[in-house]
């Protein structure tokens, strides 16, 4: 049920030097026997594998996206016809790379994990200065899994106001409640790590959701999206029947003879709500009854002058 699937496109040697250490979460999930460079070499997708994935996505009717980590990878993705570029958090301070991708004039979805507002500002300015106004920022906490107390979802609104562009959320927390909260707060894009099996070897599987969980997440996201509505405080059409039953109308507390000046003691508010609302009691008091009104009768304006 997702709209798009995103992979990663990189040349291991362009990302990491031979002595680059692994992140703590990577060491927890893949051990310390190999370097980050060796790990990345194992995870690198070939050009032919990319083409196979693009074809499969087309067959399944889902948008193919990928995160380039270097200029050459971005150029290759451009030849595959990607509709947008997803920029990983680690590249947000790589301004020459951002400029290179921006000049391709395709929408850029930019993750902001580990970044200060000033660093995000520099990235946005670089992209805009290179002729690309089509930006979505994703708030993100780059830990796997991320602790909910570190998530700070209100930063989404801070960035939206600061830069005047759409903002979403890249979620690394366990479960789906934080992702749903982000949607409720206005996230227009939601990214979630996905795996067929959390027990598979590799650095990110343990912090990912599995197929049944993804399907449930998408269903719940759609419910939250639908619930956000248009923002106007008006009754829903579906409330009309309940309003008629649950609200009250003015009724005669006792029999009222013609010529009687209506007093408050002669009136009560009772269900249903299909007559004169109690809010109009002041307008009714002091009027003269023109007909006999039996007790418990719902009052109508035409009964008075």
C-alpha positions, 0 to 999 in steps of 0.5 A: 500500500505504500506510494514509493519504495526507496533504495540506496545507490552508491559506490562504496569507495566514494562513501567511506575511506578504508579506516572509516569506523562503523556507527554504533548501531551498525556494530551492534547489528553486524559486528566489528570484524569488518570495516565500514567500507567492507560492509558497504561493498557487500551492500552495493547494488549493481547497475543491472540490479537497479534496472531490474528493480526499476522494471519490477516497480513498474510492473507492480505500479509503485514508484521507484526512488533511491538515495544517491550518495555521490555525484556519479550515483545521482547521474546514474539515477537520472538515466533511470528516470527517477521522478525525484531524488531522496537525499540522505541525512549524511549528505546534508552538509555536502553542499557541492553534492546538493548543488550537483543534484539540484541542477538536475531540476527534479524534486528533492526530498532531503532528510535532516537527521543530525542537522541544526537549523542553520545546516538545514538553512545552508542546504535549502539555500544551496538547492534554491541557489542552483535553480531548484525550488522543489524541496521537501524536508524530512525531519529525522533522528539518525539512530536505529532504532531512535528513542521516542524521547529524542524525536522532537516532532515539533521540529517539523513545524519549525522547519515548515515555518522557517523555510516555507516548504513542505515537511515530512518525517523519516521514522527510525523508531520502533512501532508506528505510533510516532509515525502516525503522530507525525502524520497528525502533525502535518507530515506530507511524506512519511519514510519508514525502513522496510524489510522482509525479515528483521532477522536477516543479516545487515545493519538496518533490518532490526530497526525496520518493519515487516510486510504485515506491519507496513500494510497496517501502517499504511492503513492507519496513516490513511485513516489519520490523513482522512481524519485531518479534514478541511479544518473548518468547524462545521458539523459532519453530514453524518451527524445530522441524525444524531443532532436531531435525537441528542439536542433539545427543543422547547416544549410546553411544560403544561397546557397553555391557553390562547391569550396566555403570555408565555413565561419561563415556568411554562417551558422546558427543554427536551429531546428531540432537537427538531423544534425551537432550540433552547438558545432562542428561549429569550425571543419566545418569552413574552409572546402571546399564545394564539392557540391552545397548546397541550402539555408536552407539545413541541413549541412552534413560532406560529403558535405565538404572536 
